[in-house]
Amino acid sequence: MVDRLSLGQLNKLNGLSKLKKQKAGDVTINEFVKRTRALQDPEIIGVVTSSGVVCAVR
């Protein structure tokens, strides 16, 4: 993600504070997508989605 997003975009992702308070296994994919979409940045959504698919396949 670091290679594909700007520092500002990475900071937006870092700002998903509600998700930071939860354990990774406790966050549903729907909740994660909903919160990521709320950032209203199509590039972030694309990068996060494609990264998630790659991780799911492995």
C-alpha positions as CSV (number, residue, x, y, z in Angstrom):
1,M,0.0,0.0,0.0
2,V,2.9,2.3,0.8
3,D,4.0,2.2,-2.9
4,R,0.5,2.9,-4.2
5,L,-0.9,5.6,-1.9
6,S,0.3,9.0,-0.9
7,L,1.3,10.0,2.6
8,G,-2.0,11.9,2.9
9,Q,-4.0,8.8,1.9
10,L,-2.1,6.6,4.3
11,N,-2.8,9.1,7.1
12,K,-6.5,8.9,6.2
13,L,-6.4,5.2,6.6
14,N,-4.6,5.6,9.9
15,G,-7.4,7.9,11.0
16,L,-9.9,5.0,11.1
17,S,-9.8,5.3,14.9
18,K,-12.8,3.0,15.6
19,L,-11.1,0.2,13.8
20,K,-7.8,0.7,15.6
21,K,-9.6,0.0,18.9
22,Q,-10.7,-3.4,17.7
23,K,-8.8,-6.6,17.3
24,A,-8.2,-7.5,13.7
25,G,-10.3,-10.7,14.0
26,D,-13.3,-8.7,15.4
27,V,-13.7,-6.4,12.4
28,T,-16.0,-7.7,9.7
29,I,-15.2,-7.2,6.1
30,N,-18.4,-5.2,5.7
31,E,-17.5,-2.9,8.6
32,F,-14.0,-2.4,7.1
33,V,-15.3,-1.6,3.7
34,K,-18.0,0.7,5.0
35,R,-15.4,2.7,7.0
36,T,-13.0,2.8,4.1
37,R,-15.7,4.0,1.7
38,A,-16.5,6.8,4.2
39,L,-13.1,8.3,3.4
40,Q,-14.5,9.0,-0.1
41,D,-11.3,8.3,-1.9
42,P,-11.7,5.8,-4.8
43,E,-7.9,5.2,-5.0
44,I,-7.8,4.1,-1.3
45,I,-10.8,1.9,-1.8
46,G,-9.2,0.2,-4.8
47,V,-5.9,-0.3,-3.1
48,V,-7.4,-1.6,0.1
49,T,-9.8,-3.9,-1.8
50,S,-7.1,-5.4,-4.0
51,S,-4.8,-5.9,-1.0
52,G,-7.5,-7.6,0.9
53,V,-8.2,-10.0,-2.0
54,V,-4.5,-10.9,-2.3
55,C,-4.4,-11.6,1.4
56,A,-7.6,-13.7,1.3
57,V,-6.2,-15.9,-1.6
58,R,-3.0,-16.7,0.3
